[in-house]
Amino acid sequence: MQLKAPASLNVENAQYARRSGNSESGGSGSGGSGSGGPRRRRRAPRRTPLSRLRAAVGPLLAPLARVRPRFPHADRTGWRRWAPSWRQWLGAALTLTGLAVGFLGVAYAATDIPENLNSYATQQDNVYYWSDGTPMARTGWVRRQAMPLKDIPEDVRDAVLAAENASFYSDPGISLSGLTRALWRTVGQGDTQGGSTITQQYVKNVYLNQDRSVGRKFTEAMLALKLDNGMSKDDILEGYLNTSWFGRGTYGIQRAAQAYYGKDVGELDAGEAAFLASLLKGAGLYDPALSEANHARAVERWSWTLDRMVEVGTLSRSERAEYKEFPEPLKRAPGFDTGKQSDYLVELAAQYAKKAAHLSAKEFDLGGYQIYTTFDRKQETALTGAVDRARKQARKDDAAKAKALHFGAASVATDGRILAVHGGPDHRTQGYNESNATTVPAGSAFLPFVYAAALENGVRKTRDGAVAEVTPQTLYDGDDGIAVTTPEGPYWDRGGKKVTSRNDGGKSYGRISLSRALALSVNTPFMQLGMDTGLDEVRATAQRAGLLSSSFGPQVPAMSLGSATPSAIRMASGYATFAAAGTHVEPYSVARITRNGSEATLAKPASRRAVGAGVAEAVQSALTDAFRTARPGAGATATVAGKAGTSQDDTAAWYVGTADSVSTAVVAYRIDLTKSLEPLPLDGIAGSPGDSVPYRIWSGARGIG
């Protein structure tokens, strides 16, 4: 039988054994001593960083332990056992709010304003005006003309603000309530227009595309906030008014004013401004010209906008009472006469504008320029009509020859203004500008320049002899076929033949005064006169009068009979110098240039002395006699001077003359542009010396019988 020891005894034995063990352990220390050594204590384990963090944060998080979901709740019944407590709801809301604020802060900090605007935000059109200030043409893909805010009337600004964003100057760039509505409509594929501030709409116009998505709307809001903090409200409003779409193919308030009311924005009243403001809600819904329903909506929105202006305090009730009738806009936007002749005018004006204003092609093509030309609408119409009649008659007379027939024509005032040109039948089918072409010789129309050079410089009959004065009464040999001489004897060409001079029709005139020879267009005296004066002096005089050096060929005797190939513009300019008492102004086609209302620097040609006043008067007198001799009774009521010109190879027929301080040059020639620029014989298609087609065009353009 086994006996069990009492529990107390077992405990005592255990304690004794523990003490004995410790004593033995201490006695067997390293020093070999069996007794008396100190007892070693066990070290506590080192705490980890995680345990330290728990110890520090634990007391702080203790209150949140109550928020920790404990489901089901033992103290509730039914479905409430599974519902979160109010503390849990509050904690979740605070957490989500913090996350949202943090996300928005990061998104705002990460948002940068793009350096480059979208292409439609900066591109504008260039508008060209007639000399009377009326629009002539426009170029560019986008119909927009930006205007400084200072040039946009207060009523226009107030109407837009009242209709679109009355709190614009006080809001932060976005509207939370509007943004929420817009996002809801975007998700629901509804109308998104009404949820944006003006700042947001401007951001959309210039930085973003027109996508209807939540992502684009969020980016728009971030950019609007950023832009509002970094840009003045006035600058934002100016940008918005210049980039918004108003329908009828127009961007910006300036082009909208012209498209709907045919006037500049500075001329709009509050009633017209209220209608234009309504278009910002959707031009396709509010342009009255599109439908009756649109008209009704436009009237309603117009009235609401005016009432809204009263409500926000930008229009008084008495002023509101003045606008009772809806200001009906134009049925359609005023058009421009593009194509045909106006494109030739635009081409000339654009070339001159870039040169005179020192604009690169890139700068000019960005648009926004208003080019006020020197072209006179009435004179352009008269010149074009005269050429069209001549072209039609030529086709009736000889259709085959008329296919290659061209007419270059230009009118230049004595002060250098180019008033009218005829560039061709239609710029859309022929880009070749006949008024500015240097293709055919001037022929006997060049004789006045030889005459002026001789009067100005005198002549030398011998190499070392004194210069002899030349007057209008100086006599020269006018016979046909006479040899051209130099101080050393006859002039020989490279083929070893004597150079002789010929008159039209082989007619001889004997000894004849220079003034009479010019009036009758006798060639032979002037060919010799050019040699006696010096061909270098003849050329220099012609260039001072307006002809370009590039139009001259070799300095040979034939130069005096018009071997140079000036354009119609340059010939008109040269004759204008004689009519201006010997002063010359380079021909120009642009009087002034502005860009978005600001004046651009434009270099204007200065007047300079080409020949002496007495010389110019003598040339003009001879040209007056030439006109009266050829056209007795014509132009009796006007101061007219001019002469015909023909080339010896029958490739050009001219008439150049001045009337009432306007010089007009007309040239007829034949070139088959499908083959080459080589002139072809006229073969009578330009009329006869007594009834030339160029004179008919000239007299028709100048209104002289």
C-alpha positions in Angstrom: 0.0 0.0 0.0 1.3 3.4 -1.0 1.2 6.2 1.5 0.8 9.8 0.2 2.7 12.6 1.9 0.9 15.7 3.0 0.9 18.6 0.7 2.6 20.8 3.2 5.5 18.4 3.4 5.9 18.3 -0.4 6.0 22.1 -0.5 8.7 22.3 2.1 10.7 19.6 0.4 10.5 21.5 -2.9 11.6 24.7 -1.2 14.5 22.9 0.4 15.6 21.3 -2.8 15.5 24.7 -4.6 17.7 26.3 -1.9 20.2 23.3 -2.0 20.4 23.5 -5.7 21.2 27.2 -5.6 23.9 26.6 -2.9 25.6 23.9 -4.9 25.4 26.0 -8.0 27.1 28.8 -6.1 29.7 26.5 -4.8 30.8 25.3 -8.1 31.7 28.7 -9.5 34.4 29.5 -11.9 36.9 30.3 -9.2 36.8 26.7 -8.0 35.6 27.9 -4.6 32.9 25.7 -3.2 31.3 28.3 -1.0 30.8 32.0 -0.2 30.4 33.3 -3.9 27.7 36.0 -4.8 24.5 34.9 -6.6 24.1 36.2 -10.3 20.7 37.8 -11.4 19.0 36.9 -14.7 18.7 39.9 -17.1 15.2 41.0 -18.5 14.8 40.7 -22.3 15.5 43.9 -24.3 12.3 45.7 -25.6 11.8 46.0 -29.4 10.9 49.3 -31.2 7.5 48.0 -32.0 6.8 47.3 -28.3 7.9 50.7 -27.4 5.6 52.3 -30.0 2.7 50.3 -28.6 3.5 51.4 -25.1 3.5 55.1 -26.2 0.5 55.1 -28.5 -1.6 52.7 -26.5 -3.0 55.2 -24.0 -3.8 57.7 -26.8 -5.8 55.1 -28.7 -7.6 53.8 -25.7 -10.6 56.0 -26.2 -11.0 54.8 -29.8 -11.5 51.3 -28.5 -15.1 52.2 -28.0 -15.4 52.9 -31.7 -14.1 49.5 -32.7 -17.0 47.5 -34.1 -18.4 44.9 -31.8 -21.1 43.0 -33.5 -23.7 42.0 -32.5 -24.3 44.5 -29.7 -25.3 42.6 -26.6 -27.3 45.5 -25.2 -29.6 45.9 -28.3 -32.2 43.9 -30.0 -33.3 43.2 -33.5 -31.5 44.9 -36.4 -30.1 47.5 -34.1 -27.7 44.9 -32.8 -25.8 45.1 -36.1 -26.0 49.0 -36.7 -22.9 51.1 -36.0 -23.0 53.5 -33.1 -22.9 57.3 -33.4 -19.2 57.2 -32.4 -18.5 54.9 -35.2 -20.4 57.0 -37.7 -18.5 60.1 -36.5 -15.2 58.4 -36.7 -15.8 57.2 -40.3 -16.9 60.7 -41.4 -13.9 62.4 -39.8 -11.6 59.8 -41.5 -13.1 60.2 -44.9 -13.0 64.0 -44.6 -9.4 63.9 -43.6 -8.6 61.7 -46.6 -10.5 63.9 -49.0 -8.8 67.1 -47.7 -5.4 65.4 -48.0 -6.2 64.2 -51.5 -7.4 67.6 -52.7 -4.3 69.2 -51.2 -2.0 66.9 -52.9 -4.0 67.3 -56.2 -3.9 71.1 -55.9 -0.1 71.1 -55.2 0.5 68.7 -58.2 -1.5 70.8 -60.6 0.5 73.1 -62.9 -0.9 75.7 -65.3 0.0 74.5 -68.8 2.5 76.7 -70.6 0.9 76.2 -74.0 -2.7 77.1 -74.7 -4.7 74.9 -77.1 -4.4 76.0 -80.8 -7.8 77.7 -81.0 -7.1 79.8 -77.9 -4.4 81.9 -79.5 -5.1 81.7 -83.2 -6.9 84.7 -84.7 -7.8 85.9 -88.2 -6.3 89.0 -89.9 -8.8 91.5 -91.2 -8.1 93.8 -94.1 -10.0 97.0 -94.6 -10.6 99.3 -97.5 -9.3 102.9 -97.4 -12.7 104.1 -96.1 -12.5 101.7 -93.1 -15.0 99.1 -94.2 -14.0 95.4 -94.1 -12.5 94.1 -97.3 -11.3 90.5 -96.5 -10.1 88.3 -93.8 -7.6 85.5 -93.6 -7.1 82.6 -91.2 -9.0 79.5 -90.1 -10.4 81.0 -86.8 -12.7 84.0 -86.8 -11.4 85.7 -83.7 -10.2 89.2 -82.9 -9.0 89.6 -79.3 -9.8 92.9 -77.6 -8.2 94.5 -74.4 -10.7 94.6 -71.5 -10.4 98.4 -71.4 -11.9 98.6 -74.9 -14.9 96.4 -74.0 -17.7 98.6 -72.6 -18.9 98.2 -69.0 -22.4 97.3 -70.2 -21.0 94.3 -72.2 -19.0 93.0 -69.2 -21.9 93.5 -66.8 -24.3 91.6 -69.1 -21.9 88.7 -69.3 -21.3 88.6 -65.6 -25.0 88.9 -64.8 -25.9 86.0 -67.2 -23.0 83.7 -66.4 -21.4 84.4 -63.1 -22.6 87.3 -61.0 -20.2 86.4 -58.1 -17.2 86.2 -60.4 -15.2 88.9 -58.6 -15.7 87.3 -55.2 -15.7 83.6 -55.8 -12.5 81.5 -55.6 -12.8 80.4 -59.2 -15.1 77.5 -58.7 -18.6 77.0 -57.3 -19.0 74.0 -55.1 -22.8 73.8 -55.6 -22.4 74.4 -59.3 -19.6 71.9 -59.6 -21.7 69.3 -57.8 -24.6 69.9 -60.2 -22.3 69.7 -63.1 -20.7 66.5 -62.0 -24.1 65.0 -61.5 -25.2 66.1 -64.9 -22.0 64.8 -66.4 -22.5 61.4 -64.9 -26.1 61.5 -66.1 -25.1 62.7 -69.6 -27.1 65.9 -69.1 -26.4 69.6 -69.8 -23.0 70.6 -68.2 -23.0 74.3 -69.2 -24.6 75.8 -66.1 -22.3 74.3 -63.5 -19.2 76.3 -64.3 -17.9 79.7 -63.2 -16.4 82.0 -65.8 -12.9 81.0 -64.5 -13.8 77.3 -65.2 -15.2 78.1 -68.6 -12.0 80.0 -69.5 -9.9 77.1 -68.3 -11.9 74.8 -70.6 -11.6 77.2 -73.5 -7.8 77.6 -73.4 -6.4 74.6 -71.6 -8.7 71.6 -72.0 -10.8 69.9 -74.6 -14.6 69.7 -74.6 -14.9 66.1 -73.2 -17.8 65.5 -70.9 -16.2 63.3 -68.2 -15.7 63.4 -64.4 -11.9 63.4 -64.9 -12.0 66.5 -67.1 -14.3 68.3 -64.7 -12.0 67.6 -61.8 -9.0 68.8 -63.7 -11.0 71.9 -64.7 -11.7 72.7 -61.1 -8.1 72.3 -60.0 -6.9 74.5 -62.8 -9.5 77.1 -62.0 -8.5 77.3 -58.4 -4.8 77.6 -59.3 -5.5 80.2 -62.0 -7.7 82.3 -59.7 -4.8 82.5 -57.2 -2.2 83.4 -59.8 -4.1 85.6 -62.3 -6.1 88.8 -61.8 -9.8 88.6 -62.3 -9.7 91.3 -65.0 -7.2 89.2 -67.0 -9.4 86.1 -66.6 -12.5 88.0 -67.8 -10.6 89.5 -70.7 -9.4 86.0 -71.8 -12.9 84.5 -71.4 -14.5 87.2 -73.5 -11.9 86.7 -76.2 -12.0 82.9 -76.4 -15.7 82.0 -76.0 -17.7 80.6 -78.8 -20.6 82.9 -80.0 -21.9 81.0 -83.0 -21.8 82.0 -86.7 -18.3 80.8 -86.9 -17.0 83.4 -84.4 -14.8 83.4 -81.3 -14.6 86.3 -79.0 -16.9 89.2 -78.3 -15.4 91.5 -81.0 -16.1 89.1 -83.8 -19.6 88.3 -82.3 -20.5 92.0 -82.3 -19.5 92.2 -86.0 -21.3 89.0 -86.9 -24.6 89.8 -85.2 -24.8 93.6 -85.4 -22.2 94.6 -88.0 -20.3 96.9 -85.5 -17.4 96.8 -83.2 -17.8 95.8 -79.6 -17.2 99.3 -78.4 -20.4 100.4 -80.2 -22.7 98.0 -78.4 -25.4 99.1 -76.0 -26.7 97.2 -73.0 -29.6 95.6 -74.9 -27.3 94.2 -77.6 -24.8 93.1 -75.0 -27.5 91.2 -73.2 -28.4 89.3 -76.3 -24.8 88.4 -77.0 -24.4 87.2 -73.4 -27.3 84.8 -74.0 -25.3 83.1 -76.7 -22.8 81.9 -74.2 -25.4 79.4 -72.9 -25.5 77.8 -76.4 -25.4 79.7 -79.7 -27.2 76.9 -81.4 -30.2 77.4 -79.2 -30.3 81.2 -79.1 -29.3 82.5 -82.5 -32.7 83.9 -83.7 -31.8 83.4 -87.4 -31.8 79.6 -87.0 -35.5 79.1 -86.1 -38.6 80.5 -84.6 -38.0 78.5 -81.4 -34.5 80.0 -81.1 -36.0 83.5 -81.5 -38.4 82.9 -78.7 -35.7 81.5 -76.4 -33.4 84.4 -77.3 -36.0 87.0 -76.4 -36.7 85.3 -73.1 -33.1 85.0 -72.2 -32.4 88.6 -73.3 -35.1 89.9 -71.0 -34.0 87.7 -68.2 -30.4 89.0 -68.5 -31.5 92.6 -68.4 -33.6 91.9 -65.3 -30.7 90.0 -63.8 -28.4 93.1 -64.3 -31.0 95.2 -62.4 -31.0 92.5 -59.6 -27.2 92.5 -59.2 -27.1 96.3 -59.4 -25.3 97.0 -62.6 -28.3 98.4 -64.4 -30.8 100.8 -62.9 -34.5 100.3 -63.3 -34.8 103.5 -65.4 -32.1 102.2 -67.7 -33.8 98.8 -67.9 -37.0 100.5 -69.0 -35.3 101.9 -72.1 -34.9 98.3 -73.5 -38.4 97.2 -74.3 -37.9 95.9 -77.8 -35.6 93.0 -78.6 -32.6 94.2 -80.6 -32.9 92.1 -83.7 -29.5 90.9 -85.0 -28.6 90.7 -88.6 -30.1 87.7 -90.5 -26.6 86.6 -91.3 -23.0 87.7 -90.7 -21.6 90.3 -93.1 -19.6 88.5 -95.7 -16.2 89.4 -97.2 -15.4 89.5 -100.9 -12.8 86.8 -100.8 -11.5 85.3 -104.0 -11.4 87.0 -107.3 -9.7 90.4 -107.0 -9.7 90.9 -103.3 -7.2 88.0 -102.8 -4.7 89.9 -105.1 -5.2 92.9 -102.9 -4.7 90.8 -99.7 -1.5 89.3 -101.2 0.0 92.7 -101.9 -1.0 94.1 -98.5 0.2 91.1 -96.6 3.6 91.3 -98.2 3.9 95.0 -97.5 2.7 94.7 -94.0 5.2 92.1 -93.0 8.0 94.1 -94.5 7.0 97.5 -93.2 6.1 96.3 -89.7 9.1 94.0 -89.4 6.9 90.9 -88.8 8.0 87.4 -89.4 5.7 85.1 -91.3 5.1 83.1 -88.0 4.1 86.2 -86.1 1.8 87.4 -88.9 0.2 84.0 -89.3 -0.8 83.9 -85.6 -3.3 86.6 -86.6 -5.0 89.3 -84.6 -3.9 92.1 -87.0 -6.2 94.7 -88.5 -4.6 95.9 -91.8 -6.0 99.2 -93.1 -5.1 99.3 -96.7 -4.8 102.1 -99.2 -7.1 100.4 -101.7 -10.1 102.6 -102.8 -13.2 100.5 -103.2 -14.7 102.7 -106.0 -11.5 102.9 -108.0 -10.9 99.2 -107.6 -14.5 98.5 -108.9 -14.0 100.8 -111.9 -10.6 99.4 -112.8 -11.8 95.8 -112.5 -15.0 96.5 -114.5 -13.0 98.1 -117.3 -10.6 95.1 -117.5 -13.5 92.6 -117.4 -15.2 94.4 -120.4 -12.0 94.3 -122.4 -11.4 90.7 -121.6 -15.0 89.8 -122.7 -14.6 91.7 -125.9 -11.3 90.0 -126.7 -12.9 86.6 -126.3 -15.6 87.6 -128.8 -13.0 89.0 -131.3 -10.6 86.1 -131.2 -11.2 83.4 -128.6 -8.1 81.5 -129.4 -5.7 84.4 -128.9 -7.7 85.6 -125.9 -6.9 82.4 -123.9 -3.4 83.6 -123.4 -4.3 87.3 -123.0 -3.4 89.1 -119.8 -4.0 92.6 -118.4 -1.9 94.1 -115.7 -3.2 97.4 -114.3 -2.6 99.6 -111.3 -3.5 103.1 -110.0 -1.0 104.9 -107.7 -1.6 108.3 -106.2 1.2 110.9 -106.3 1.7 110.4 -102.6 2.5 106.7 -103.1 -0.8 105.1 -102.1 -1.7 102.1 -104.3 -5.4 102.8 -104.9 -6.4 99.9 -107.2 -4.9 97.0 -109.0 -6.1 94.3 -111.4 -4.2 91.1 -110.6 -6.0 88.7 -112.9 -9.3 87.1 -113.7 -9.6 85.2 -110.4 -7.0 84.5 -107.7 -8.6 81.1 -107.0 -7.8 79.9 -110.5 -4.7 82.1 -111.3 -2.4 83.0 -108.5 -0.1 84.9 -110.9 -0.5 88.6 -110.1 -0.5 90.5 -113.4 -0.3 93.9 -111.8 3.0 93.1 -110.1 4.5 90.9 -112.8 7.8 92.0 -114.4 7.5 90.0 -117.6 7.1 92.2 -120.6 9.1 95.3 -121.8 7.9 98.8 -121.2 8.5 99.7 -124.9 8.0 103.3 -125.9 6.2 104.0 -122.5 9.7 104.3 -121.2 10.6 107.4 -123.3 9.7 110.0 -120.5 12.5 108.6 -118.3 15.0 109.1 -121.1 13.7 112.6 -121.7 13.9 113.4 -117.9 17.4 112.1 -117.7 18.6 114.4 -120.5 16.8 117.4 -119.2 18.4 116.8 -115.7 21.9 115.9 -116.8 22.5 117.3 -120.3 24.4 115.5 -123.1 27.9 115.0 -124.3 28.6 114.8 -128.0 32.3 114.2 -127.5 34.1 112.1 -125.0 35.9 114.9 -123.3 33.7 117.7 -124.3 31.5 119.9 -122.1 28.1 118.9 -121.1 25.5 120.6 -123.3 22.2 121.6 -121.8 19.0 120.0 -123.2 15.7 121.8 -123.4 12.3 120.7 -124.7 13.1 122.6 -127.9 16.4 120.8 -128.5 16.3 119.2 -132.0 17.1 115.6 -132.9 16.9 113.5 -136.0 13.5 111.9 -136.2 14.0 109.9 -139.4 13.5 106.1 -139.4 16.4 103.8 -139.7 19.2 106.2 -138.6 22.3 104.7 -137.1 23.0 105.1 -133.4 26.3 106.9 -132.7 28.9 107.3 -130.0 31.6 110.0 -129.7 33.8 107.5 -131.5 31.4 106.7 -134.3 28.6 104.2 -135.1 27.6 101.8 -132.4 28.2 98.2 -133.4 26.4 95.2 -131.8 28.2 91.9 -131.0 27.2 90.5 -134.3 29.3 93.2 -136.1 26.2 95.1 -137.3 25.5 98.8 -137.0 22.6 99.5 -134.5 19.8 101.5 -136.1 16.7 103.0 -134.6 13.2 102.4 -136.0 9.9 104.3 -135.7 6.5 102.7 -135.5 5.3 102.2 -139.1 8.7 103.2 -140.5 7.7 106.8 -140.5 10.3 109.6 -140.7 9.9 113.0 -139.0 13.1 114.9 -139.9 14.5 117.3 -137.4 12.1 117.4 -134.4 12.1 118.9 -131.0 12.3 116.5 -128.1 9.0 117.7 -126.6 7.3 117.1 -129.9 9.0 113.8 -130.4 7.7 112.6 -127.0 4.2 113.8 -127.8 4.2 111.9 -131.1 6.1 108.9 -129.6 8.9 109.1 -132.1 11.5 106.5 -131.2 14.7 107.5 -133.1 15.5 110.8 -131.2 15.3 109.1 -127.8 17.5 106.2 -128.7 20.3 108.6 -129.6 19.4 110.9 -126.7 20.0 108.0 -124.3 23.4 107.4 -125.7 24.3 111.1 -125.5 23.0 111.4 -121.9 24.6 108.2 -120.8 22.7 105.0 -120.3 23.9 104.9 -116.7 22.2 108.3 -116.1 19.0 107.1 -117.9 18.9 104.0 -115.7 19.6 106.0 -112.5 16.9 108.5 -113.3 14.3 105.8 -114.0 15.2 104.1 -110.7 14.9 107.4 -108.7 11.5 107.9 -110.3 10.2 104.5 -109.1 11.4 101.6 -111.4 13.3 98.7 -109.8 16.9 97.9 -110.6 15.9 94.3 -111.1 13.8 95.2 -114.1 16.7 96.4 -116.1 18.9 94.3 -118.4 22.1 95.1 -120.2 22.9 98.8 -120.8 22.7 98.8 -124.5 21.0 101.4 -126.9 17.8 99.4 -126.8 17.4 100.3 -123.1 16.2 103.7 -124.2 13.4 102.2 -126.1 12.1 100.3 -123.1 13.9 97.0 -122.8 13.3 97.1 -119.1 10.4 95.1 -117.7 8.7 97.0 -115.0 5.4 96.0 -113.5 2.2 98.0 -113.9 2.5 99.2 -110.3 6.0 100.5 -110.9 5.2 102.2 -114.2 2.2 104.0 -112.5 4.5 105.0 -109.7 7.1 106.4 -112.1 4.7 108.6 -114.0 3.2 109.7 -110.6 6.7 111.2 -109.8 6.4 113.6 -112.8 2.9 114.6 -111.7 4.2 115.2 -108.2 6.7 117.9 -109.4 9.6 115.5 -109.3 9.2 114.1 -105.8 8.8 110.3 -105.4 7.2 108.2 -102.7 7.7 104.4 -102.9 4.3 102.8 -103.6 2.7 101.3 -100.5 -0.5 99.4 -99.9 -1.0 99.7 -96.1 -1.7 102.9 -94.2 -1.7 101.5 -90.7 -1.8 98.3 -88.7 -3.2 97.5 -85.3 -3.2 94.2 -83.3 -6.1 93.6 -81.1 -6.8 97.4 -81.0 -3.2 98.5 -80.2 -1.3 100.4 -82.9 1.6 98.6 -84.5 4.8 100.4 -85.6 4.7 100.8 -89.4 7.5 102.2 -91.4 6.1 104.6 -94.0 8.0 105.5 -97.1 9.3 109.1 -97.1 9.1 111.6 -100.0 12.4 112.2 -101.8 13.5 114.3 -104.7 13.8 112.2 -107.9 14.2 114.9 -110.6 14.1 118.7 -110.5 10.7 120.4 -110.4 11.4 122.1 -113.7 12.3 118.8 -115.3 9.2 117.1 -114.0 7.1 120.0 -115.3 8.6 119.7 -118.7 8.0 116.0 -118.9 4.4 116.4 -117.6 3.8 119.1 -120.2 5.0 116.8 -123.0 2.8 114.0 -121.7 -0.2 116.4 -121.7 0.5 117.3 -125.3 0.8 113.5 -126.1 -2.6 112.9 -124.6 -4.3 115.8 -126.4 -2.6 115.0 -129.7 -3.8 111.4 -129.6 -7.2 112.1 -128.0 -8.4 115.6 -129.0 -11.4 116.6 -127.0 -11.0 113.9 -124.4 -10.6 114.8 -120.8 -11.3 118.5 -121.3 -12.4 118.9 -117.8 -9.5 117.1 -116.1 -5.8 117.5 -115.9 -4.7 114.6 -117.9 -1.3 113.5 -119.2 -0.3 110.2 -120.6 1.0 108.2 -123.6 0.8 104.8 -125.2 3.6 102.4 -125.4 4.4 99.6 -127.7 7.3 97.1 -127.9 9.2 96.6 -131.1 8.7 92.8 -130.9 4.9 93.3 -130.5 4.8 91.5 -127.2 3.3 94.4 -125.1 0.9 97.3 -125.4 0.8 100.0 -122.7 -1.1 103.1 -121.7 0.2 105.1 -118.8 -1.2 108.4 -117.7 -2.2 110.6 -114.8 -5.5 112.3 -114.1 -6.3 114.3 -111.0 -3.1 113.3 -109.2 -3.7 109.6 -109.8 -1.4 107.7 -112.2 -2.7 104.5 -113.8 -0.8 102.0 -115.9 -2.3 99.3 -118.1 -0.5 96.7 -120.0 -1.8 94.0 -122.3 0.3 91.0 -123.2 0.0 87.3 -124.1 1.6 84.4 -122.2 0.6 80.8 -122.0 1.1 80.1 -118.3 0.7 76.4 -118.9 3.9 76.3 -120.9 6.2 79.2 -120.0 6.5 82.9 -119.1 7.8 83.7 -122.6 5.7 86.5 -124.1 3.9 85.8 -127.3 3.1 88.3 -130.1 -0.2 90.2 -129.6 -1.1 89.9 -133.3 -3.7 92.7 -133.1 -5.6 91.4 -130.1 -4.6 94.5 -128.1 -6.1 96.9 -130.8 -4.3 99.5 -132.9 -2.3 102.6 -131.9 -5.3 104.8 -132.5 -7.7 102.5 -130.6 -5.7 100.5 -128.2 -7.3 98.2 -125.6 -5.0 99.5 -122.8 -6.3 103.0 -123.5 -9.9 101.8 -123.3 -9.2 100.2 -120.0 -7.4 103.3 -118.7 -10.1 105.7 -119.8 -12.8 103.5 -118.4 -11.1 103.3 -115.0 -10.5 107.0 -114.9 -13.9 108.0 -116.2 -12.5 109.8 -119.2 -14.0 109.6 -122.6 
